[in-house]
Amino acid sequence: MVASVVSRGARFFLLAVLLWYFGPPIRRFVEKYLPQLAALFFILLFGGFIAVRYLF
């Protein structure tokens, strides 16, 4: 439960930082490509776990 709260907070914090730094263009990009970005993130995350398991 703690991990869920931290990860959700981190997600909204990251989005706020991106909006503050890049402005409205990044909002359109995130809204357009959010499903693809989320899938890529999870593939990289689980791929990293698998790589660490078999390399070490």
Secondary structure as UniProt FT lines:
FT   HELIX           2..22
FT   HELIX           24..55
//
